């Protein structure tokens, strides 16, 4: 942990000393630590091998983008690489039990994030990561084209390379991609978190913090769909969201289509247990 101790001095000055470093839970692809320093600060540190390249740089840029749109994120103190590893050091957020009011306010805050003007293009200034997989964000003037190429199309290519689908199954997905324009509208761009499952926010005394983003400019419906994929969000959250920025009536019909991106990503990350779920969703929209 010598690298962390040196980084803390670089951030806070030579008088800063790390009192303790404890391993904590905090992600499926990185080692995570709680570092306590002598001025009373608590730091959250993540460590990973150098591959995926630039993982924490992308995380920092995503958090910065969300912060610039007015949402609450942990402060990042330093991103660096040393001795074959990459690190990110950030503010440690003390978790508290969510209340109805805190979750309701979180819904409102996410709606405010989505409602802010995000320009007229879909994508992001750099490619980033969705889990350990690369997420490509080439700008497009069309949400349908962006979702077809950068989201479903890319994950389908990975799945084919991994030999998860036969020719007939690939044809089902190809037909779905071809008819996306009949299913999803050209929604206005919003800055979206991109990976908003229940483990990617922290409830604290100050409010809810967004963490571990996979940001891009896209349809806000994709973010809300992800909140419903694995659970972790109560009715109060959705009530707060709708009170600020009511979802379109057709959202329910499109929800599973947006989540197909994440199911395919899980297939490519974790294997065949997600194959039938992905196929079932695709067939529902095609057959």
SULRA-V115162 format. One record per residue. RES is the residue in one letter. PHI is phi in whole degrees, -180 to 180 (none if undefined). D_FIRST is the distance of its C-alpha to the first C-alpha in Angstrom with 2 decimals. Layout:
res={RES & RES}
phi={PHI & PHI}
d_first={D_FIRST & D_FIRST}
This chain:
res={X & X & X & X & X & X & X & X & X & X & X & X & X & X & X & X & X & X & X & X & X & X & X & X & X & X & X & X & X & X & X & X & X & X & X & X & X & X & X & X & X & X & X & X & X & X & X & X & X & X & X & X & X & X & X & X & X & X & X & X & X & X & X & X & X & X & X & X & X & X & X & X & X & X & X & X & X & X & X & X & X & X & X & X & X & X & X & X & X & X & X & X & X & X & X & X & X & X & X & X & X & X & X & X & X & X & X & X & X & X & X & X & X & X & X & X & X & X & X & X & X & X & X & X & X & X & X & X & X & X & X & X & X & X & X & X & X & X & X & X & X & X & X & X & X & X & X & X & X & X & X & X & X & X & X & X & X & X & X & X & X & X & X & X & X & X & X & X & X & X & X & X & X & X & X & X & X & X & X & X & X & X & X & X & X & X & X & X & X & X & X & X & X & X & X & X & X & X & X & X & X & X & X & X & X & X & X & X & X & X & X & X & X & X & X & X & X & X & X & X & X & X & X & X & X & X & X & X & X & X & X & X & X & X & X & X & X & X & X & X & X & X & X & X & X & X & X & X & X & X & X & X & X & X & X & X & X & X & X & X & X & X & X & X & X & X & X & X & X & X & X & X & X & X & X & X & X & X & X & X & X & X & X & X & X & X & X}
phi={none & -58 & -63 & -67 & -63 & -67 & -65 & -62 & -64 & -65 & -77 & -109 & 107 & -66 & -79 & -74 & -127 & -83 & -82 & -158 & -131 & -124 & -70 & -136 & -77 & 175 & 151 & -93 & -117 & -133 & -78 & -129 & -140 & -105 & -111 & -103 & -115 & -72 & -93 & 96 & -71 & -115 & -119 & -105 & -123 & -118 & -133 & -148 & -64 & -67 & -109 & -68 & -64 & 71 & -56 & -79 & -62 & -66 & -61 & -62 & -65 & -67 & -63 & -63 & -64 & -63 & -62 & -67 & -94 & 96 & -90 & -88 & -138 & -66 & -75 & -96 & -94 & -166 & -122 & -156 & -124 & -160 & 52 & 85 & -133 & -112 & -135 & -134 & -116 & -143 & -60 & -87 & -104 & -77 & -74 & -128 & -70 & -69 & -109 & -58 & -70 & -68 & -71 & -59 & -66 & -62 & -60 & -63 & -66 & -66 & -62 & -64 & -59 & -68 & -80 & -69 & -61 & -123 & 84 & -127 & -124 & -109 & 133 & -159 & -72 & -151 & -76 & -137 & -131 & -118 & 68 & -96 & -89 & -66 & -115 & -93 & -132 & -55 & -65 & -142 & -84 & -123 & -66 & -61 & -65 & -62 & -66 & -66 & -89 & -82 & -110 & -66 & -61 & -66 & -66 & -64 & -60 & -61 & -65 & -65 & -61 & -83 & 63 & -87 & -126 & -88 & -59 & -63 & -68 & -61 & -63 & -61 & -68 & -63 & -64 & -63 & -61 & -64 & -104 & -57 & -62 & -88 & -111 & -111 & -84 & -80 & -65 & -72 & -67 & -127 & -75 & -111 & -63 & 97 & -148 & -91 & -98 & -64 & -86 & -108 & -142 & -123 & -85 & -136 & -64 & -85 & 131 & -93 & -104 & -87 & -135 & 47 & -80 & -133 & -69 & -168 & -94 & -158 & -75 & -61 & -61 & -65 & -66 & -65 & -58 & -63 & -64 & -93 & -70 & -116 & 82 & 98 & -129 & -87 & -60 & -62 & -61 & -69 & -65 & -62 & -62 & -66 & -67 & -102 & -150 & -60 & -72 & -65 & -61 & -81 & -56 & -57 & -71 & -102 & -53 & -67 & -64 & -65 & -75 & -58 & -57 & -72 & -65 & -64 & -63 & -65 & -58 & -72 & -85 & -118 & 107 & -66 & -63 & -100 & -64 & -63 & -64 & -64 & -64 & -61 & -65 & -60 & -64 & -61 & -90 & -104 & -90}
d_first={0.00 & 3.80 & 5.40 & 5.41 & 6.57 & 8.93 & 10.12 & 11.03 & 13.04 & 14.62 & 15.70 & 16.93 & 17.67 & 16.70 & 17.59 & 14.90 & 12.43 & 9.86 & 11.74 & 10.06 & 7.94 & 10.44 & 11.23 & 14.45 & 17.20 & 17.63 & 19.00 & 20.35 & 18.77 & 15.10 & 12.23 & 12.06 & 10.19 & 11.76 & 10.13 & 12.76 & 13.42 & 16.17 & 18.88 & 18.96 & 17.46 & 15.70 & 13.64 & 13.47 & 10.77 & 11.76 & 10.40 & 13.11 & 14.50 & 16.55 & 19.58 & 21.01 & 21.12 & 20.65 & 19.93 & 18.00 & 20.40 & 23.20 & 21.74 & 21.49 & 25.03 & 26.34 & 25.11 & 26.63 & 29.87 & 30.14 & 29.52 & 32.21 & 34.60 & 34.10 & 32.04 & 29.15 & 25.58 & 22.17 & 21.36 & 18.86 & 17.04 & 15.39 & 15.32 & 13.81 & 13.11 & 11.03 & 11.26 & 13.16 & 11.50 & 12.63 & 11.19 & 13.32 & 12.77 & 15.92 & 17.96 & 17.62 & 21.14 & 22.48 & 24.73 & 28.30 & 31.19 & 33.28 & 36.81 & 39.78 & 39.74 & 36.04 & 36.44 & 39.76 & 38.25 & 35.45 & 38.26 & 40.00 & 36.94 & 36.38 & 40.09 & 39.91 & 37.10 & 39.27 & 42.39 & 41.25 & 42.71 & 40.52 & 42.97 & 45.03 & 42.75 & 40.54 & 37.17 & 34.33 & 33.38 & 30.83 & 30.12 & 27.19 & 26.05 & 27.52 & 24.89 & 23.85 & 27.35 & 28.39 & 30.67 & 33.34 & 34.80 & 37.65 & 39.91 & 43.21 & 46.18 & 46.74 & 44.63 & 46.50 & 45.74 & 42.07 & 41.60 & 43.66 & 41.90 & 38.32 & 37.82 & 40.21 & 41.17 & 37.69 & 36.65 & 39.99 & 39.40 & 36.06 & 37.85 & 40.68 & 38.38 & 36.78 & 40.39 & 40.23 & 43.67 & 47.05 & 49.56 & 51.29 & 48.07 & 46.93 & 50.37 & 49.84 & 46.73 & 48.52 & 51.45 & 49.20 & 47.56 & 51.08 & 52.30 & 49.35 & 51.57 & 53.92 & 51.24 & 48.84 & 50.03 & 48.90 & 46.89 & 45.78 & 42.21 & 39.63 & 35.95 & 34.57 & 31.14 & 31.70 & 29.79 & 30.95 & 30.67 & 30.09 & 26.31 & 25.96 & 27.02 & 25.91 & 28.61 & 27.83 & 30.02 & 30.34 & 31.34 & 29.92 & 27.05 & 27.00 & 23.74 & 22.90 & 26.08 & 27.95 & 30.36 & 33.69 & 37.18 & 39.26 & 41.43 & 40.21 & 41.74 & 38.92 & 36.40 & 38.71 & 39.39 & 35.71 & 35.60 & 38.36 & 36.98 & 34.65 & 35.74 & 33.77 & 36.08 & 39.04 & 42.54 & 41.75 & 39.25 & 41.98 & 44.57 & 42.53 & 42.02 & 45.72 & 46.85 & 45.33 & 45.63 & 47.78 & 47.05 & 49.86 & 52.07 & 51.31 & 47.57 & 47.95 & 49.63 & 46.77 & 43.77 & 43.36 & 43.82 & 40.85 & 38.78 & 39.86 & 37.29 & 34.47 & 36.19 & 36.45 & 32.80 & 31.93 & 34.38 & 32.66 & 29.15 & 30.06 & 33.46 & 37.07 & 36.93 & 37.28 & 40.17 & 43.09 & 41.88 & 41.58 & 45.02 & 46.60 & 45.58 & 46.79 & 50.10 & 50.76 & 50.95 & 52.81 & 55.29}
